[in-house]
Amino acid sequence: MSRSAEGLQKALSEIPALYEEFKTDVRVLGENESVNQSLERAGRVDDFFQLGMLMCVDALQREESCGAHFREEYQTPEGEALRRDDEFSYVSAWEWTGEEPVLHREPLEFEFVTPTTRSYK
């Protein structure tokens, strides 16, 4: 599985229209006097749209290949993952502010191990 900046940008340009269509066209059946599983499911789909967009933003921001995060633009001439530990050795969390997500980073400190590139050959 691989990603490219072009594909991620395309997804980010297409998902919002699908999300708006969902929000406009969703119909929730059921009664308001009991647990409404249709409403619960619609809420989950809404969450999935938001998560999908955030995953694309996150993958686009991470300009390296590491583990399952393989970016086509970041590979060695032999086709192996090209890590950029000097710039991406951190744990990240995204904060939703109501507008654009904000990236928070906490640097990783390696006391006993050294990050290395894994070969799949």
Residue pairs with C-beta under 8 A, 6 or more apart in sequence:
1 68
1 70
2 70
2 71
2 72
3 59
3 69
3 70
3 71
3 72
4 71
4 72
4 73
5 60
5 71
5 73
8 56
8 59
8 60
9 60
11 52
11 56
12 53
12 56
12 57
12 60
15 49
15 52
15 53
15 56
16 53
18 49
19 49
19 50
19 53
22 45
22 46
22 49
23 46
26 42
26 45
28 36
28 38
28 39
28 42
29 38
30 36
30 37
30 38
30 39
50 96
54 94
54 101
57 94
57 101
58 92
58 94
59 69
59 71
61 103
62 69
62 71
62 88
63 71
63 73
63 74
63 84
63 87
63 88
64 71
64 74
64 81
64 82
64 83
64 84
64 87
64 88
65 71
65 74
65 75
65 81
65 82
65 83
66 81
66 83
66 88
67 81
67 118
70 81
74 81
74 82
74 84
75 81
75 82
76 82
80 117
80 119
80 120
80 121
81 117
81 118
82 117
83 115
83 117
85 115
89 107
89 108
89 110
89 115
90 105
90 106
90 107
90 108
91 105
91 106
91 108
92 103
92 104
92 105
92 106
93 103
93 104
93 106
94 101
94 102
94 103
94 104
95 101
95 102
95 103
95 104
